Amino acid sequence: MKIYDYNGKKNICGKKIKEARKRLKLSQENLAAKLQTEGINIERDSVSRIEIGTRFVADYELLVLSEILGVSPEWLLSDK
């Protein structure tokens, strides 16, 4: 499967995920553990790659991330 880049990134939500995670004072490891609890098989290094934009984020992952981080999926996808 070919995953395309958008402006050199594999996702547009990484910066917002990092911002929301830090606001909640969660480490990348803690966020990965919370995602695993919700059935998303992910490790700390994958959270890091999402945040820097080198890992694709599936739609179901985005929904679970928004729930855990207490933000809307739309906010994660916004440029503002």
N, CA, C and O atoms as a GROMACS GRO file, in nm:
protein
  320
    1MET      N    1   0.085  -0.117   0.000
    1MET     CA    2   0.000   0.000   0.000
    1MET      C    3   0.089   0.124   0.000
    1MET      O    4   0.183   0.134   0.079
    2LYS      N    5   0.060   0.216  -0.088
    2LYS     CA    6   0.135   0.340  -0.098
    2LYS      C    7   0.069   0.447  -0.012
    2LYS      O    8  -0.049   0.476  -0.030
    3ILE      N    9   0.145   0.505   0.079
    3ILE     CA   10   0.095   0.616   0.161
    3ILE      C   11   0.166   0.741   0.113
    3ILE      O   12   0.289   0.748   0.109
    4TYR      N   13   0.087   0.840   0.078
    4TYR     CA   14   0.141   0.963   0.019
    4TYR      C   15   0.175   1.065   0.126
    4TYR      O   16   0.123   1.064   0.237
    5ASP      N   17   0.265   1.153   0.088
    5ASP     CA   18   0.302   1.264   0.174
    5ASP      C   19   0.215   1.385   0.142
    5ASP      O   20   0.168   1.402   0.030
    6TYR      N   21   0.193   1.468   0.243
    6TYR     CA   22   0.126   1.596   0.227
    6TYR      C   23   0.219   1.701   0.281
    6TYR      O   24   0.241   1.709   0.402
    7ASN      N   25   0.274   1.781   0.193
    7ASN     CA   26   0.373   1.882   0.231
    7ASN      C   27   0.490   1.821   0.309
    7ASN      O   28   0.540   1.880   0.405
    8GLY      N   29   0.532   1.703   0.266
    8GLY     CA   30   0.646   1.637   0.328
    8GLY      C   31   0.615   1.560   0.454
    8GLY      O   32   0.706   1.506   0.517
    9LYS      N   33   0.488   1.553   0.493
    9LYS     CA   34   0.448   1.482   0.616
    9LYS      C   35   0.350   1.370   0.581
    9LYS      O   36   0.284   1.375   0.477
   10LYS      N   37   0.343   1.272   0.666
   10LYS     CA   38   0.248   1.163   0.648
   10LYS      C   39   0.119   1.187   0.724
   10LYS      O   40   0.024   1.109   0.711
   11ASN      N   41   0.113   1.294   0.803
   11ASN     CA   42  -0.011   1.331   0.872
   11ASN      C   43  -0.011   1.482   0.894
   11ASN      O   44   0.093   1.547   0.885
   12ILE      N   45  -0.129   1.536   0.924
   12ILE     CA   46  -0.138   1.679   0.954
   12ILE      C   47  -0.179   1.704   1.098
   12ILE      O   48  -0.200   1.818   1.139
   13CYS      N   49  -0.191   1.596   1.176
   13CYS     CA   50  -0.240   1.609   1.313
   13CYS      C   51  -0.130   1.595   1.419
   13CYS      O   52  -0.157   1.613   1.537
   14GLY      N   53  -0.009   1.562   1.378
   14GLY     CA   54   0.097   1.534   1.475
   14GLY      C   55   0.127   1.648   1.571
   14GLY      O   56   0.143   1.626   1.691
   15LYS      N   57   0.134   1.770   1.519
   15LYS     CA   58   0.163   1.885   1.606
   15LYS      C   59   0.054   1.905   1.710
   15LYS      O   60   0.082   1.936   1.825
   16LYS      N   61  -0.072   1.887   1.668
   16LYS     CA   62  -0.184   1.905   1.760
   16LYS      C   63  -0.189   1.792   1.864
   16LYS      O   64  -0.223   1.816   1.980
   17ILE      N   65  -0.154   1.672   1.823
   17ILE     CA   66  -0.149   1.560   1.918
   17ILE      C   67  -0.045   1.588   2.025
   17ILE      O   68  -0.071   1.568   2.144
   18LYS      N   69   0.071   1.634   1.983
   18LYS     CA   70   0.177   1.667   2.079
   18LYS      C   71   0.132   1.778   2.173
   18LYS      O   72   0.154   1.770   2.294
   19GLU      N   73   0.070   1.882   2.118
   19GLU     CA   74   0.022   1.994   2.199
   19GLU      C   75  -0.079   1.947   2.305
   19GLU      O   76  -0.068   1.983   2.422
   20ALA      N   77  -0.176   1.867   2.263
   20ALA     CA   78  -0.278   1.818   2.356
   20ALA      C   79  -0.219   1.724   2.459
   20ALA      O   80  -0.257   1.727   2.576
   21ARG      N   81  -0.125   1.638   2.416
   21ARG     CA   82  -0.059   1.544   2.509
   21ARG      C   83   0.017   1.620   2.617
   21ARG      O   84   0.007   1.587   2.735
   22LYS      N   85   0.091   1.722   2.576
   22LYS     CA   86   0.168   1.800   2.674
   22LYS      C   87   0.077   1.877   2.768
   22LYS      O   88   0.108   1.891   2.886
   23ARG      N   89  -0.035   1.928   2.716
   23ARG     CA   90  -0.130   2.000   2.800
   23ARG      C   91  -0.183   1.909   2.912
   23ARG      O   92  -0.208   1.955   3.024
   24LEU      N   93  -0.200   1.781   2.880
   24LEU     CA   94  -0.246   1.683   2.980
   24LEU      C   95  -0.132   1.626   3.064
   24LEU      O   96  -0.155   1.544   3.153
   25LYS      N   97  -0.010   1.670   3.035
   25LYS     CA   98   0.110   1.621   3.105
   25LYS      C   99   0.126   1.469   3.093
   25LYS      O  100   0.160   1.401   3.189
   26LEU      N  101   0.099   1.419   2.972
   26LEU     CA  102   0.117   1.277   2.942
   26LEU      C  103   0.250   1.258   2.870
   26LEU      O  104   0.287   1.338   2.784
   27SER      N  105   0.320   1.154   2.904
   27SER     CA  106   0.439   1.119   2.828
   27SER      C  107   0.394   1.042   2.703
   27SER      O  108   0.280   0.997   2.695
   28GLN      N  109   0.483   1.029   2.608
   28GLN     CA  110   0.452   0.949   2.489
   28GLN      C  111   0.422   0.805   2.530
   28GLN      O  112   0.335   0.741   2.472
   29GLU      N  113   0.495   0.755   2.627
   29GLU     CA  114   0.474   0.619   2.675
   29GLU      C  115   0.335   0.604   2.738
   29GLU      O  116   0.266   0.504   2.716
   30ASN      N  117   0.293   0.704   2.817
   30ASN     CA  118   0.160   0.699   2.878
   30ASN      C  119   0.050   0.705   2.773
   30ASN      O  120  -0.050   0.635   2.784
   31LEU      N  121   0.069   0.789   2.672
   31LEU     CA  122  -0.030   0.798   2.565
   31LEU      C  123  -0.039   0.665   2.491
   31LEU      O  124  -0.149   0.619   2.460
   32ALA      N  125   0.074   0.604   2.462
   32ALA     CA  126   0.075   0.473   2.395
   32ALA      C  127   0.001   0.370   2.480
   32ALA      O  128  -0.074   0.288   2.426
   33ALA      N  129   0.022   0.373   2.611
   33ALA     CA  130  -0.046   0.278   2.701
   33ALA      C  131  -0.197   0.300   2.698
   33ALA      O  132  -0.274   0.203   2.696
   34LYS      N  133  -0.241   0.425   2.698
   34LYS     CA  134  -0.384   0.455   2.692
   34LYS      C  135  -0.443   0.409   2.559
   34LYS      O  136  -0.555   0.357   2.556
   35LEU      N  137  -0.370   0.428   2.451
   35LEU     CA  138  -0.416   0.380   2.321
   35LEU      C  139  -0.427   0.228   2.320
   35LEU      O  140  -0.523   0.174   2.265
   36GLN      N  141  -0.330   0.160   2.379
   36GLN     CA  142  -0.334   0.014   2.386
   36GLN      C  143  -0.454  -0.034   2.466
   36GLN      O  144  -0.516  -0.134   2.430
   37THR      N  145  -0.488   0.037   2.572
   37THR     CA  146  -0.605   0.003   2.653
   37THR      C  147  -0.732   0.011   2.569
   37THR      O  148  -0.828  -0.062   2.593
   38GLU      N  149  -0.732   0.101   2.470
   38GLU     CA  150  -0.849   0.120   2.382
   38GLU      C  151  -0.843   0.031   2.258
   38GLU      O  152  -0.927   0.044   2.168
   39GLY      N  153  -0.746  -0.060   2.252
   39GLY     CA  154  -0.738  -0.155   2.141
   39GLY      C  155  -0.652  -0.112   2.024
   39GLY      O  156  -0.652  -0.178   1.920
   40ILE      N  157  -0.578  -0.003   2.038
   40ILE     CA  158  -0.488   0.043   1.933
   40ILE      C  159  -0.349  -0.009   1.964
   40ILE      O  160  -0.289   0.029   2.065
   41ASN      N  161  -0.297  -0.095   1.878
   41ASN     CA  162  -0.166  -0.156   1.900
   41ASN      C  163  -0.057  -0.057   1.855
   41ASN      O  164  -0.028  -0.046   1.736
   42ILE      N  165   0.001   0.013   1.950
   42ILE     CA  166   0.098   0.118   1.921
   42ILE      C  167   0.200   0.126   2.035
   42ILE      O  168   0.168   0.102   2.151
   43GLU      N  169   0.321   0.160   1.999
   43GLU     CA  170   0.429   0.175   2.098
   43GLU      C  171   0.471   0.322   2.108
   43GLU      O  172   0.427   0.404   2.027
   44ARG      N  173   0.554   0.353   2.205
   44ARG     CA  174   0.599   0.490   2.227
   44ARG      C  175   0.667   0.548   2.104
   44ARG      O  176   0.645   0.665   2.071
   45ASP      N  177   0.750   0.470   2.036
   45ASP     CA  178   0.820   0.523   1.920
   45ASP      C  179   0.724   0.559   1.807
   45ASP      O  180   0.753   0.650   1.728
   46SER      N  181   0.612   0.491   1.798
   46SER     CA  182   0.512   0.525   1.697
   46SER      C  183   0.443   0.658   1.732
   46SER      O  184   0.412   0.736   1.642
   47VAL      N  185   0.419   0.682   1.860
   47VAL     CA  186   0.363   0.811   1.903
   47VAL      C  187   0.460   0.922   1.864
   47VAL      O  188   0.418   1.027   1.815
   48SER      N  189   0.588   0.900   1.886
   48SER     CA  190   0.690   0.998   1.850
   48SER      C  191   0.686   1.025   1.700
   48SER      O  192   0.691   1.141   1.657
   49ARG      N  193   0.678   0.920   1.619
   49ARG     CA  194   0.675   0.935   1.474
   49ARG      C  195   0.549   1.007   1.427
   49ARG      O  196   0.553   1.084   1.332
   50ILE      N  197   0.436   0.982   1.494
   50ILE     CA  198   0.313   1.056   1.462
   50ILE      C  199   0.335   1.204   1.487
   50ILE      O  200   0.302   1.287   1.403
   51GLU      N  201   0.391   1.236   1.603
   51GLU     CA  202   0.410   1.376   1.641
   51GLU      C  203   0.503   1.452   1.548
   51GLU      O  204   0.485   1.572   1.526
   52ILE      N  205   0.602   1.385   1.492
   52ILE     CA  206   0.694   1.454   1.400
   52ILE      C  207   0.650   1.440   1.253
   52ILE      O  208   0.714   1.495   1.163
   53GLY      N  209   0.542   1.367   1.231
   53GLY     CA  210   0.483   1.359   1.098
   53GLY      C  211   0.538   1.253   1.006
   53GLY      O  212   0.515   1.258   0.886
   54THR      N  213   0.611   1.156   1.061
   54THR     CA  214   0.668   1.051   0.976
   54THR      C  215   0.588   0.922   0.980
   54THR      O  216   0.629   0.822   0.920
   55ARG      N  217   0.475   0.921   1.050
   55ARG     CA  218   0.388   0.803   1.055
   55ARG      C  219   0.246   0.844   1.019
   55ARG      O  220   0.194   0.944   1.067
   56PHE      N  221   0.184   0.763   0.933
   56PHE     CA  222   0.045   0.781   0.894
   56PHE      C  223  -0.044   0.757   1.016
   56PHE      O  224  -0.013   0.673   1.100
   57VAL      N  225  -0.157   0.829   1.025
   57VAL     CA  226  -0.255   0.809   1.131
   57VAL      C  227  -0.385   0.764   1.066
   57VAL      O  228  -0.444   0.836   0.986
   58ALA      N  229  -0.430   0.645   1.102
   58ALA     CA  230  -0.555   0.592   1.048
   58ALA      C  231  -0.674   0.666   1.109
   58ALA      O  232  -0.663   0.723   1.218
   59ASP      N  233  -0.786   0.664   1.040
   59ASP     CA  234  -0.904   0.735   1.089
   59ASP      C  235  -0.950   0.684   1.225
   59ASP      O  236  -0.989   0.763   1.311
   60TYR      N  237  -0.946   0.552   1.247
   60TYR     CA  238  -0.987   0.498   1.377
   60TYR      C  239  -0.890   0.539   1.487
   60TYR      O  240  -0.931   0.558   1.602
   61GLU      N  241  -0.761   0.553   1.454
   61GLU     CA  242  -0.664   0.600   1.552
   61GLU      C  243  -0.691   0.746   1.589
   61GLU      O  244  -0.681   0.784   1.706
   62LEU      N  245  -0.726   0.826   1.489
   62LEU     CA  246  -0.756   0.967   1.513
   62LEU      C  247  -0.875   0.982   1.608
   62LEU      O  248  -0.873   1.067   1.697
   63LEU      N  249  -0.978   0.901   1.588
   63LEU     CA  250  -1.095   0.907   1.677
   63LEU      C  251  -1.059   0.872   1.821
   63LEU      O  252  -1.102   0.940   1.914
   64VAL      N  253  -0.981   0.767   1.839
   64VAL     CA  254  -0.942   0.726   1.975
   64VAL      C  255  -0.849   0.830   2.036
   64VAL      O  256  -0.861   0.861   2.155
   65LEU      N  257  -0.756   0.883   1.958
   65LEU     CA  258  -0.668   0.989   2.008
   65LEU      C  259  -0.749   1.109   2.054
   65LEU      O  260  -0.720   1.166   2.160
   66SER      N  261  -0.849   1.148   1.978
   66SER     CA  262  -0.929   1.264   2.017
   66SER      C  263  -1.003   1.240   2.148
   66SER      O  264  -1.014   1.330   2.230
   67GLU      N  265  -1.053   1.118   2.167
   67GLU     CA  266  -1.121   1.084   2.293
   67GLU      C  267  -1.024   1.090   2.410
   67GLU      O  268  -1.054   1.150   2.513
   68ILE      N  269  -0.909   1.028   2.396
   68ILE     CA  270  -0.810   1.023   2.504
   68ILE      C  271  -0.761   1.164   2.539
   68ILE      O  272  -0.745   1.197   2.656
   69LEU      N  273  -0.737   1.244   2.436
   69LEU     CA  274  -0.681   1.378   2.457
   69LEU      C  275  -0.787   1.483   2.490
   69LEU      O  276  -0.754   1.597   2.522
   70GLY      N  277  -0.914   1.445   2.481
   70GLY     CA  278  -1.022   1.537   2.517
   70GLY      C  279  -1.040   1.652   2.419
   70GLY      O  280  -1.076   1.763   2.458
   71VAL      N  281  -1.014   1.624   2.292
   71VAL     CA  282  -1.031   1.724   2.187
   71VAL      C  283  -1.113   1.662   2.074
   71VAL      O  284  -1.132   1.541   2.070
   72SER      N  285  -1.159   1.745   1.983
   72SER     CA  286  -1.236   1.692   1.870
   72SER      C  287  -1.142   1.648   1.758
   72SER      O  288  -1.031   1.699   1.745
   73PRO      N  289  -1.188   1.553   1.676
   73PRO     CA  290  -1.108   1.516   1.559
   73PRO      C  291  -1.085   1.636   1.467
   73PRO      O  292  -0.979   1.649   1.405
   74GLU      N  293  -1.185   1.725   1.458
   74GLU     CA  294  -1.170   1.844   1.375
   74GLU      C  295  -1.057   1.934   1.424
   74GLU      O  296  -0.983   1.991   1.343
   75TRP      N  297  -1.044   1.947   1.556
   75TRP     CA  298  -0.935   2.029   1.611
   75TRP      C  299  -0.800   1.967   1.578
   75TRP      O  300  -0.705   2.038   1.544
   76LEU      N  301  -0.791   1.834   1.586
   76LEU     CA  302  -0.665   1.767   1.553
   76LEU      C  303  -0.626   1.789   1.406
   76LEU      O  304  -0.508   1.791   1.372
   77LEU      N  305  -0.726   1.806   1.321
   77LEU     CA  306  -0.700   1.821   1.178
   77LEU      C  307  -0.690   1.966   1.132
   77LEU      O  308  -0.662   1.992   1.015
   78SER      N  309  -0.711   2.059   1.224
   78SER     CA  310  -0.708   2.200   1.185
   78SER      C  311  -0.566   2.256   1.185
   78SER      O  312  -0.476   2.205   1.252
   79ASP      N  313  -0.549   2.361   1.108
   79ASP     CA  314  -0.418   2.429   1.101
   79ASP      C  315  -0.405   2.539   1.206
   79ASP      O  316  -0.296   2.594   1.223
   80LYS      N  317  -0.513   2.570   1.275
   80LYS     CA  318  -0.512   2.682   1.368
   80LYS      C  319  -0.467   2.643   1.506
   80LYS      O  320  -0.462   2.727   1.595
   0.00000   0.00000   0.00000
